[in-house]
Amino acid sequence: MGIRATCVVTLLLALAAAVPAEAQRKPVPRPFVERGFVTLGAGVQASPDDLTDRVLFEQNAETGTIDAEYPGRAGLLVDVTAGLRIRGRMGMAVGLGRATRSGPARVTAAIPHPFFDDQPRTVSGEAGDVSRTETVLHTQLYYDLRPRGAWRLRLFAGPSYFNVEQEVVTDVQAAEVYPYDTAEFRSAATARAKGSAIGVNAGLDAARMFTRRTGVFGSFRYAIASVDVDVPGSRNVSTNGGGVQASVGLRVLF
């Protein structure tokens, strides 16, 4: 075998040895860069305060009153949020939340006497299973703190648009017999009042990532708005929407 043939054989053997090594080399994965996120959560919302309302009515040529108190209580909260990073660690997000609760309302009424002026009969009782629903659209500017391992911490704040539906007491039925000096509470009629307003929200959430794209989170938020709900009969009731909200759920990055 001549020198030229030896060189050719050597080159072919070198190429043959190099092909398997090249075939076994794994491509270097591209680093994942978060552009945005989606979360789905559930939790509770605590009402900021009690709601009180007074209804005036005419009976027996006098004005009677109905005072209703709707205790603030925790309700079920579900929400979904989507965000997009805009620069560095900052981004913008939009969330839709819905909080529902129900329970009895305390009712006290002063019913005018049919025979004597300024001698109202006082009755009291409960209007059962009075419901309230709040649907809120949150817009937020958020900031991600520097990650610590699999943990992520985020701060956020922004305006919110509240839509509130509240059942309110509109009338009281009482049992009374001659000589009508006393009366007894029987039941209360209710109607659904609706209103909307703009408020604010702010809070933080912490997430534990299990893969590059999925994890779980816990969120703490305070949202508030002053809302006037319109009651059938051309009157309105002022109430505070929102409150302290705590939720947990799933986070997906993209």
VONU-568712 format. One record per atom (N, C-alpha, C): x, y, z; residue in three letters. Coordinates in steps of 0.1 Angstrom, whole numbers, padded with zeros to 4 digits, always signed. Layout:
XYZala/...
END
This chain:
+0009-0012+0000met/+0000+0000+0000met/+0009+0012+0000met/+0006+0022-0009gly/+0014+0033-0010gly/+0011+0044+0000gly/+0019+0054+0001ile/+0017+0065+0011ile/+0004+0072+0009ile/+0000+0074-0004arg/-0013+0081-0006arg/-0025+0072-0001arg/-0024+0059-0004ala/-0035+0050+0000ala/-0036+0050+0015ala/-0024+0050+0022thr/-0024+0049+0036thr/-0030+0061+0042thr/-0028+0073+0037cys/-0034+0085+0042cys/-0049+0085+0040cys/-0053+0080+0029val/-0068+0080+0027val/-0075+0071+0037val/-0069+0059+0039val/-0074+0049+0049val/-0075+0055+0062val/-0064+0062+0066thr/-0063+0068+0080thr/-0074+0079+0081thr/-0076+0087+0071leu/-0086+0097+0072leu/-0100+0091+0073leu/-0103+0081+0065leu/-0116+0074+0066leu/-0118+0068+0080leu/-0108+0062+0086leu/-0110+0057+0099leu/-0112+0067+0110leu/-0106+0079+0108ala/-0108+0090+0117ala/-0122+0095+0116ala/-0127+0096+0104leu/-0141+0101+0102leu/-0151+0091+0108leu/-0148+0078+0106ala/-0157+0068+0111ala/-0158+0069+0126ala/-0146+0071+0133ala/-0146+0072+0147ala/-0153+0085+0152ala/-0153+0095+0144ala/-0158+0108+0149ala/-0173+0108+0148ala/-0179+0101+0138val/-0194+0101+0136val/-0201+0097+0148val/-0199+0085+0154pro/-0206+0081+0166pro/-0205+0091+0177pro/-0193+0096+0179ala/-0192+0106+0190ala/-0200+0118+0188ala/-0201+0123+0175glu/-0209+0135+0172glu/-0224+0131+0174glu/-0228+0119+0170ala/-0242+0115+0171ala/-0246+0114+0185ala/-0237+0110+0194gln/-0240+0109+0208gln/-0240+0122+0216gln/-0235+0133+0210arg/-0235+0146+0217arg/-0249+0152+0218arg/-0254+0155+0230lys/-0267+0160+0232lys/-0267+0175+0229lys/-0278+0180+0223pro/-0278+0195+0221pro/-0280+0202+0234pro/-0274+0214+0235val/-0275+0222+0247val/-0288+0228+0248val/-0296+0226+0258pro/-0310+0232+0259pro/-0309+0247+0260pro/-0318+0254+0254arg/-0319+0268+0255arg/-0324+0272+0269arg/-0319+0282+0275pro/-0324+0286+0289pro/-0339+0291+0287pro/-0347+0287+0297phe/-0361+0292+0297phe/-0362+0306+0302phe/-0368+0314+0295val/-0370+0329+0299val/-0385+0331+0301val/-0389+0334+0313glu/-0403+0337+0316glu/-0408+0350+0309glu/-0418+0348+0301arg/-0424+0360+0295arg/-0437+0364+0302arg/-0444+0354+0309gly/-0456+0358+0316gly/-0461+0346+0324gly/-0473+0347+0329phe/-0478+0336+0338phe/-0493+0336+0338phe/-0499+0325+0342val/-0513+0323+0344val/-0515+0316+0358val/-0524+0321+0366thr/-0527+0315+0379thr/-0542+0312+0380thr/-0545+0301+0387leu/-0559+0298+0390leu/-0559+0294+0405leu/-0567+0302+0413gly/-0567+0300+0427gly/-0581+0300+0433gly/-0581+0296+0446ala/-0594+0296+0454ala/-0590+0299+0468ala/-0599+0305+0475gly/-0596+0309+0489gly/-0608+0315+0496gly/-0605+0325+0505val/-0616+0331+0512val/-0614+0347+0512val/-0625+0354+0513gln/-0625+0368+0515gln/-0632+0372+0527gln/-0626+0380+0536ala/-0632+0385+0548ala/-0638+0399+0545ala/-0651+0401+0548ser/-0657+0414+0546ser/-0650+0425+0554ser/-0649+0437+0549pro/-0642+0448+0557pro/-0651+0453+0569pro/-0664+0452+0568asp/-0673+0456+0580asp/-0687+0451+0578asp/-0695+0454+0588asp/-0710+0451+0587asp/-0717+0461+0578asp/-0728+0457+0572leu/-0736+0466+0564leu/-0749+0468+0572leu/-0753+0481+0574thr/-0766+0484+0580thr/-0774+0492+0571thr/-0787+0491+0572asp/-0796+0498+0563asp/-0809+0501+0570asp/-0815+0512+0567arg/-0828+0516+0573arg/-0838+0519+0562arg/-0850+0513+0563val/-0861+0514+0554val/-0872+0522+0560val/-0878+0532+0554leu/-0889+0539+0559leu/-0902+0535+0551leu/-0913+0534+0558phe/-0925+0530+0551phe/-0937+0537+0558phe/-0947+0538+0551glu/-0960+0545+0556glu/-0970+0534+0559glu/-0975+0535+0571gln/-0986+0526+0576gln/-0994+0533+0587gln/-1007+0532+0586asn/-1016+0538+0596asn/-1014+0552+0597asn/-1011+0559+0586ala/-1009+0574+0586ala/-0997+0578+0593ala/-0988+0569+0596glu/-0975+0573+0602glu/-0964+0566+0595glu/-0951+0571+0598thr/-0939+0565+0592thr/-0933+0554+0601thr/-0932+0543+0596gly/-0925+0532+0603gly/-0911+0530+0598gly/-0903+0522+0605thr/-0889+0520+0602thr/-0886+0505+0602thr/-0877+0501+0593ile/-0871+0488+0594ile/-0856+0489+0594ile/-0849+0484+0604asp/-0835+0485+0605asp/-0829+0471+0603asp/-0821+0469+0593ala/-0815+0456+0590ala/-0800+0457+0591ala/-0794+0447+0597glu/-0779+0446+0598glu/-0775+0433+0592glu/-0765+0434+0583tyr/-0759+0423+0576tyr/-0745+0421+0581tyr/-0743+0411+0590pro/-0729+0410+0595pro/-0719+0406+0585pro/-0707+0412+0586gly/-0696+0409+0577gly/-0691+0395+0581gly/-0689+0387+0571arg/-0685+0373+0573arg/-0676+0369+0561arg/-0669+0358+0563ala/-0660+0353+0552ala/-0668+0346+0541ala/-0664+0348+0529gly/-0670+0341+0518gly/-0660+0334+0509gly/-0665+0325+0500leu/-0657+0318+0491leu/-0652+0326+0480leu/-0639+0325+0476leu/-0633+0333+0466leu/-0627+0324+0455leu/-0629+0327+0443val/-0622+0320+0432val/-0617+0331+0422val/-0605+0330+0417asp/-0600+0340+0408asp/-0590+0334+0398asp/-0588+0341+0387val/-0578+0337+0377val/-0571+0350+0372val/-0558+0349+0371thr/-0550+0360+0367thr/-0540+0356+0357thr/-0537+0366+0347ala/-0527+0364+0337ala/-0519+0376+0337ala/-0505+0374+0335gly/-0496+0386+0335gly/-0486+0384+0324gly/-0480+0396+0321leu/-0469+0396+0311leu/-0458+0405+0315leu/-0446+0400+0315arg/-0434+0408+0319arg/-0432+0419+0308arg/-0430+0431+0312ile/-0428+0442+0303ile/-0414+0448+0303ile/-0407+0447+0314arg/-0393+0452+0315arg/-0386+0447+0327arg/-0375+0440+0326gly/-0368+0435+0337gly/-0377+0426+0346gly/-0378+0429+0359arg/-0386+0421+0368arg/-0400+0427+0369arg/-0404+0437+0361met/-0417+0443+0362met/-0426+0438+0351met/-0439+0438+0355gly/-0449+0433+0345gly/-0463+0439+0348gly/-0472+0436+0340met/-0486+0440+0341met/-0495+0427+0341met/-0505+0427+0350ala/-0514+0416+0351ala/-0529+0420+0351ala/-0537+0411+0347val/-0552+0413+0348val/-0558+0401+0355val/-0566+0403+0364gly/-0573+0392+0372gly/-0588+0394+0373gly/-0595+0383+0373leu/-0609+0383+0375leu/-0612+0374+0387leu/-0619+0380+0397gly/-0622+0373+0409gly/-0637+0374+0412gly/-0642+0363+0419arg/-0656+0363+0423arg/-0657+0358+0437arg/-0664+0366+0446ala/-0665+0362+0460ala/-0680+0361+0463ala/-0684+0350+0470thr/-0699+0348+0473thr/-0700+0344+0488thr/-0710+0349+0494arg/-0713+0345+0508arg/-0728+0347+0510arg/-0733+0341+0521ser/-0747+0342+0524ser/-0749+0339+0539ser/-0760+0344+0545gly/-0762+0342+0559gly/-0774+0351+0564gly/-0778+0349+0576pro/-0790+0357+0581pro/-0787+0371+0583pro/-0797+0380+0582ala/-0796+0394+0585ala/-0805+0396+0597ala/-0801+0405+0607arg/-0809+0408+0618arg/-0818+0420+0615arg/-0831+0418+0618val/-0841+0428+0614val/-0848+0433+0626val/-0850+0446+0628thr/-0858+0452+0638thr/-0867+0463+0631thr/-0880+0462+0634ala/-0890+0471+0628ala/-0898+0478+0638ala/-0901+0490+0636ala/-0911+0498+0644ala/-0923+0500+0636ala/-0934+0493+0640ile/-0947+0494+0632ile/-0957+0503+0638ile/-0962+0513+0631pro/-0971+0522+0637pro/-0984+0515+0642pro/-0989+0520+0653his/-1002+0515+0659his/-1014+0519+0651his/-1024+0511+0649pro/-1035+0515+0640pro/-1044+0525+0647pro/-1044+0526+0660phe/-1053+0535+0667phe/-1046+0547+0674phe/-1034+0546+0678phe/-1027+0556+0686phe/-1015+0561+0679phe/-1013+0574+0679asp/-1001+0580+0673asp/-0989+0578+0683asp/-0977+0578+0677asp/-0965+0577+0684asp/-0964+0565+0694asp/-0970+0554+0691gln/-0970+0542+0699gln/-0967+0530+0690gln/-0955+0530+0684pro/-0951+0519+0674pro/-0949+0506+0682pro/-0952+0495+0676arg/-0949+0482+0681arg/-0936+0477+0675arg/-0927+0473+0684thr/-0913+0468+0679thr/-0913+0453+0677thr/-0909+0449+0666val/-0907+0434+0663val/-0893+0432+0658val/-0888+0420+0660ser/-0874+0417+0656ser/-0873+0402+0652ser/-0864+0400+0643gly/-0862+0386+0639gly/-0851+0385+0629gly/-0851+0375+0621glu/-0840+0373+0611glu/-0845+0370+0597glu/-0839+0376+0587ala/-0841+0373+0573ala/-0830+0363+0569ala/-0834+0350+0567gly/-0824+0340+0565gly/-0819+0339+0551gly/-0806+0334+0550asp/-0799+0331+0538asp/-0799+0343+0528asp/-0795+0355+0533val/-0793+0367+0525val/-0780+0366+0518val/-0780+0367+0505ser/-0767+0364+0497ser/-0761+0377+0492ser/-0748+0376+0489arg/-0740+0387+0484arg/-0730+0381+0474arg/-0728+0388+0463thr/-0719+0384+0453thr/-0711+0396+0448thr/-0697+0394+0448glu/-0689+0405+0442glu/-0680+0399+0431glu/-0681+0405+0419thr/-0673+0402+0408thr/-0664+0413+0405thr/-0651+0411+0405val/-0641+0422+0405val/-0630+0419+0394val/-0628+0430+0386leu/-0617+0429+0376leu/-0605+0437+0382leu/-0594+0430+0384his/-0582+0437+0390his/-0572+0439+0379his/-0566+0451+0378thr/-0554+0454+0370thr/-0543+0457+0379thr/-0531+0452+0376gln/-0520+0453+0385gln/-0507+0456+0378gln/-0498+0463+0385leu/-0484+0464+0381leu/-0477+0456+0391leu/-0469+0446+0387tyr/-0462+0437+0396tyr/-0447+0438+0395tyr/-0440+0434+0406tyr/-0425+0434+0406tyr/-0421+0420+0412tyr/-0412+0413+0405asp/-0407+0400+0410asp/-0394+0403+0417asp/-0393+0398+0430leu/-0381+0399+0437leu/-0371+0388+0432leu/-0359+0389+0435arg/-0349+0380+0430arg/-0352+0365+0435arg/-0352+0355+0426pro/-0356+0342+0430pro/-0346+0336+0440pro/-0351+0328+0449arg/-0343+0321+0458arg/-0345+0306+0457arg/-0337+0299+0449gly/-0339+0285+0445gly/-0352+0284+0437gly/-0361+0275+0443ala/-0374+0273+0436ala/-0385+0283+0440ala/-0381+0292+0449trp/-0391+0301+0455trp/-0392+0314+0447trp/-0404+0320+0446arg/-0406+0333+0439arg/-0415+0341+0448arg/-0411+0354+0449leu/-0420+0363+0456leu/-0423+0375+0448leu/-0436+0379+0448arg/-0440+0390+0439arg/-0449+0400+0447arg/-0447+0413+0444leu/-0455+0424+0449leu/-0463+0430+0438leu/-0475+0434+0442phe/-0484+0439+0431phe/-0494+0450+0437phe/-0499+0458+0428ala/-0509+0469+0432ala/-0515+0474+0420ala/-0527+0480+0421gly/-0534+0486+0410gly/-0548+0489+0412gly/-0555+0494+0403pro/-0570+0497+0404pro/-0578+0484+0402pro/-0591+0485+0407ser/-0600+0474+0405ser/-0614+0479+0402ser/-0621+0471+0394tyr/-0635+0475+0391tyr/-0644+0465+0398tyr/-0653+0470+0407phe/-0662+0461+0415phe/-0676+0462+0409phe/-0682+0450+0409asn/-0696+0448+0406asn/-0702+0440+0418asn/-0711+0447+0425val/-0717+0441+0438val/-0732+0438+0436val/-0736+0426+0440glu/-0750+0423+0441glu/-0753+0419+0455glu/-0762+0426+0462gln/-0765+0424+0476gln/-0780+0422+0478gln/-0785+0412+0485glu/-0799+0411+0488glu/-0801+0419+0501glu/-0812+0428+0500val/-0815+0437+0511val/-0829+0435+0515val/-0832+0438+0528val/-0846+0437+0533val/-0854+0449+0528val/-0866+0446+0523thr/-0874+0457+0518thr/-0887+0458+0526thr/-0892+0448+0533asp/-0904+0448+0540asp/-0905+0438+0551asp/-0913+0440+0561val/-0915+0430+0572val/-0930+0427+0573val/-0932+0414+0575gln/-0946+0409+0578gln/-0947+0406+0593gln/-0957+0411+0599ala/-0959+0409+0614ala/-0973+0404+0616ala/-0974+0396+0627ala/-0987+0391+0631ala/-0992+0400+0642ala/-1005+0404+0641glu/-1010+0413+0652glu/-1025+0410+0653glu/-1030+0411+0665val/-1044+0409+0668val/-1049+0420+0678val/-1062+0422+0677tyr/-1069+0432+0686tyr/-1065+0430+0700tyr/-1062+0440+0708pro/-1063+0455+0704pro/-1050+0461+0698pro/-1042+0452+0692tyr/-1030+0456+0684tyr/-1019+0464+0692tyr/-1019+0461+0705asp/-1008+0468+0713asp/-0995+0461+0711asp/-0995+0449+0706thr/-0982+0442+0704thr/-0983+0436+0690thr/-0971+0432+0685ala/-0970+0425+0672ala/-0959+0415+0673ala/-0959+0406+0664glu/-0949+0395+0664glu/-0943+0394+0650glu/-0930+0393+0649phe/-0923+0392+0637phe/-0926+0378+0630phe/-0930+0379+0617arg/-0932+0367+0610arg/-0922+0364+0599arg/-0919+0373+0591ser/-0909+0371+0580ser/-0905+0385+0574ser/-0895+0384+0566ala/-0890+0396+0559ala/-0889+0394+0544ala/-0893+0404+0536ala/-0891+0403+0522ala/-0878+0409+0518ala/-0872+0404+0507thr/-0859+0409+0503thr/-0860+0412+0488thr/-0850+0420+0483ala/-0849+0423+0469ala/-0834+0424+0466ala/-0830+0422+0454arg/-0816+0422+0450arg/-0812+0436+0445arg/-0802+0442+0452ala/-0796+0455+0448ala/-0783+0453+0441ala/-0780+0462+0431lys/-0768+0461+0423lys/-0761+0474+0422lys/-0748+0474+0422gly/-0740+0486+0420gly/-0726+0483+0416gly/-0719+0493+0411ser/-0705+0491+0407ser/-0697+0503+0411ser/-0684+0502+0412ala/-0675+0513+0415ala/-0660+0509+0413ala/-0652+0519+0412ile/-0637+0516+0411ile/-0630+0517+0424ile/-0622+0508+0427gly/-0614+0508+0439gly/-0600+0504+0437gly/-0593+0499+0447val/-0578+0496+0445val/-0576+0482+0451val/-0564+0476+0447asn/-0560+0464+0453asn/-0545+0464+0454asn/-0539+0457+0464ala/-0525+0456+0466ala/-0522+0443+0474ala/-0510+0437+0472gly/-0507+0425+0480gly/-0494+0419+0475gly/-0493+0406+0479leu/-0481+0398+0475leu/-0485+0384+0474leu/-0476+0377+0466asp/-0478+0362+0466asp/-0464+0355+0465asp/-0464+0343+0470ala/-0452+0335+0470ala/-0455+0322+0463ala/-0446+0318+0454ala/-0448+0306+0446ala/-0436+0296+0448ala/-0439+0283+0448arg/-0429+0273+0449arg/-0430+0265+0436arg/-0419+0266+0427met/-0419+0260+0414met/-0414+0246+0415met/-0421+0236+0409phe/-0417+0223+0409phe/-0410+0219+0396phe/-0413+0226+0385thr/-0406+0225+0372thr/-0403+0239+0368thr/-0397+0240+0356arg/-0394+0254+0351arg/-0407+0261+0348arg/-0418+0254+0346arg/-0430+0261+0341arg/-0442+0260+0351arg/-0442+0251+0360thr/-0453+0249+0369thr/-0450+0249+0383thr/-0459+0254+0391gly/-0457+0254+0406gly/-0470+0258+0413gly/-0470+0259+0426val/-0481+0263+0434val/-0478+0277+0440val/-0489+0284+0444phe/-0487+0297+0450phe/-0497+0300+0461phe/-0493+0309+0469gly/-0502+0314+0480gly/-0502+0330+0478gly/-0514+0336+0479ser/-0516+0350+0477ser/-0523+0357+0488ser/-0519+0369+0492phe/-0525+0377+0502phe/-0528+0391+0495phe/-0540+0395+0495arg/-0544+0407+0488arg/-0554+0415+0496arg/-0553+0428+0496tyr/-0564+0436+0502tyr/-0569+0445+0490tyr/-0583+0444+0489ala/-0590+0452+0478ala/-0601+0459+0485ala/-0604+0471+0481ile/-0615+0479+0487ile/-0621+0489+0477ile/-0634+0491+0479ala/-0641+0501+0471ala/-0654+0504+0478ala/-0658+0517+0477ser/-0671+0521+0483ser/-0681+0521+0472ser/-0692+0513+0474val/-0701+0510+0463val/-0715+0514+0468val/-0723+0521+0460asp/-0737+0524+0462asp/-0745+0514+0453asp/-0753+0505+0460val/-0761+0496+0453val/-0775+0501+0452val/-0781+0500+0440asp/-0795+0505+0438asp/-0805+0495+0442asp/-0814+0499+0451val/-0825+0490+0455val/-0838+0493+0448val/-0845+0483+0443pro/-0858+0486+0437pro/-0867+0494+0446pro/-0873+0505+0441gly/-0880+0515+0449gly/-0873+0528+0450gly/-0863+0530+0441ser/-0856+0543+0440ser/-0849+0547+0452ser/-0841+0538+0458arg/-0832+0542+0469arg/-0819+0534+0467arg/-0809+0538+0475asn/-0796+0530+0474asn/-0791+0528+0488asn/-0781+0519+0488val/-0775+0515+0501val/-0760+0516+0498val/-0752+0522+0507ser/-0738+0523+0506ser/-0731+0511+0513ser/-0722+0505+0507thr/-0715+0493+0512thr/-0700+0494+0508thr/-0692+0487+0515asn/-0678+0485+0511asn/-0676+0472+0505asn/-0670+0472+0493gly/-0667+0459+0486gly/-0653+0455+0488gly/-0650+0442+0487gly/-0637+0437+0488gly/-0634+0433+0503gly/-0622+0435+0507gly/-0617+0431+0520gly/-0604+0423+0519gly/-0600+0416+0530val/-0588+0408+0530val/-0591+0395+0523val/-0582+0392+0513gln/-0583+0380+0505gln/-0571+0371+0506gln/-0573+0358+0508ala/-0562+0348+0509ala/-0566+0337+0500ala/-0557+0333+0491ser/-0560+0322+0482ser/-0547+0313+0479ser/-0549+0301+0474val/-0538+0292+0470val/-0543+0286+0457val/-0533+0282+0449gly/-0536+0276+0436gly/-0524+0272+0428gly/-0526+0271+0415leu/-0517+0266+0405leu/-0511+0278+0397leu/-0498+0278+0394arg/-0492+0288+0386arg/-0485+0281+0374arg/-0487+0287+0362val/-0481+0282+0350val/-0473+0293+0343val/-0461+0291+0340leu/-0453+0302+0333leu/-0452+0299+0318leu/-0451+0309+0310phe/-0449+0307+0296phe/-0439+0317+0291phe/
END
